[in-house]
Amino acid sequence: MLLLTCPYCGVDAEETELHAGGEAHLKRFGPGASDEDFTAYLFHRENPKGVHFERWRHANGCGKWFHAARCTNTLEVFGTYKAQTTEPPKDLLDTIRAKRPGFRWRDLA
C-alpha cells in the first residue's frame, strides 16, 4: 500500500485516506490563451514510467492538497511538499538524483 506523509498535518496516510489529483505543476492559462495552449492544458499529461510529480488531497484528514514525488514503476515515495510550491524543493530533487542518476523532468532538470 502507498504511504504518503501529509506536509500540513504530518500524518503518514495510507492511499485509502487520500484522493489522487493528477499531475502536479501544470501551467494554467488565462482567458487570453491560444487554443493550442488551452488544448495542451486540458489534454496533454505526462505519464512516465519512473519518477513523477503528483497532486494528492488528504481527504480523510486535514483536507488539504499537497504534492508528492514518487516512482510509478516501483511506488517508491521520494517525498511530499505543500501544494503552493511552484517547483519541487531542491533537496527533494537532490534526493531523487542521488537514487536515479541522470533524472530529468521537464524544465526542472
C-alpha positions as CSV (number, residue, x, y, z in Angstrom):
1,M,0.0,0.0,0.0
2,L,1.2,3.5,-0.8
3,L,2.0,5.7,2.2
4,L,2.3,9.4,1.9
5,T,3.2,12.0,4.6
6,C,0.9,15.0,4.6
7,P,3.2,18.1,4.8
8,Y,0.5,20.1,6.6
9,C,-0.6,17.8,9.5
10,G,2.4,15.4,9.4
11,V,0.2,12.3,9.3
12,D,1.6,9.2,7.5
13,A,-1.6,8.4,5.5
14,E,-2.4,5.3,3.5
15,E,-3.7,5.8,0.0
16,T,-7.2,4.9,1.1
17,E,-7.2,8.2,3.2
18,L,-6.1,10.2,0.2
19,H,-7.5,11.3,-3.2
20,A,-5.3,11.5,-6.2
21,G,-5.5,14.7,-8.2
22,G,-3.3,14.1,-11.2
23,E,-0.1,15.7,-12.4
24,A,1.5,18.5,-10.4
25,H,3.0,21.7,-11.7
26,L,0.7,22.2,-14.7
27,K,0.8,25.6,-16.2
28,R,-2.7,27.1,-16.3
29,F,-3.6,29.6,-18.9
30,G,-5.9,32.6,-18.6
31,P,-8.8,33.8,-20.8
32,G,-6.4,35.3,-23.4
33,A,-4.7,31.9,-24.1
34,S,-4.5,30.4,-27.5
35,D,-6.4,27.3,-28.5
36,E,-3.2,25.3,-28.6
37,D,-2.2,26.4,-25.0
38,F,-5.7,25.5,-23.7
39,T,-5.7,22.2,-25.5
40,A,-2.3,21.3,-24.1
41,Y,-3.5,22.2,-20.6
42,L,-6.7,20.1,-20.9
43,F,-5.3,17.0,-22.6
44,H,-1.5,16.7,-22.6
45,R,-0.2,15.0,-19.5
46,E,3.0,13.2,-18.5
47,N,2.6,9.5,-17.9
48,P,6.2,8.4,-17.2
49,K,7.5,5.0,-16.2
50,G,9.6,6.4,-13.4
51,V,9.6,9.5,-11.2
52,H,6.5,11.6,-11.4
53,F,5.2,14.6,-9.5
54,E,1.6,14.3,-8.5
55,R,-1.2,16.2,-6.6
56,W,-2.9,14.5,-3.7
57,R,-5.6,15.5,-1.2
58,H,-5.6,14.4,2.4
59,A,-9.4,13.6,2.1
60,N,-9.9,11.8,5.4
61,G,-7.6,14.1,7.3
62,C,-6.9,17.8,7.1
63,G,-8.5,18.0,3.6
64,K,-5.6,20.0,2.1
65,W,-3.9,19.4,-1.3
66,F,-0.2,18.6,-1.5
67,H,2.4,17.4,-4.0
68,A,4.2,14.1,-3.9
69,A,7.2,12.7,-5.9
70,R,7.1,9.0,-6.4
71,C,8.2,6.4,-8.9
72,T,5.3,5.0,-10.9
73,N,7.3,1.8,-11.6
74,T,8.3,0.8,-8.0
75,L,5.9,3.0,-6.0
76,E,8.9,4.4,-4.0
77,V,7.9,7.8,-2.5
78,F,10.7,10.3,-2.5
79,G,8.9,13.0,-0.6
80,T,5.9,15.3,-0.2
81,Y,5.6,19.1,-0.1
82,K,3.0,21.8,0.1
83,A,0.8,22.5,-3.0
84,Q,1.6,26.2,-3.0
85,T,5.1,25.4,-4.0
86,T,5.6,26.2,-7.7
87,E,8.6,23.8,-8.2
88,P,9.8,20.7,-6.3
89,P,12.1,21.7,-3.5
90,K,15.8,21.5,-4.3
91,D,16.5,19.0,-1.5
92,L,13.8,16.7,-2.9
93,L,15.3,16.9,-6.5
94,D,18.8,16.2,-5.0
95,T,17.3,13.1,-3.2
96,I,15.8,11.8,-6.5
97,R,19.0,12.4,-8.5
98,A,21.1,10.6,-5.8
99,K,18.8,7.5,-6.3
100,R,18.2,8.0,-10.0
101,P,21.4,9.4,-11.7
102,G,20.6,11.4,-14.8
103,F,17.0,12.1,-13.7
104,R,15.3,14.8,-15.8
105,W,11.8,16.1,-15.8
106,R,10.5,18.9,-18.0
107,D,12.5,22.1,-17.3
108,L,13.2,21.1,-13.7
109,A,16.3,19.0,-14.7
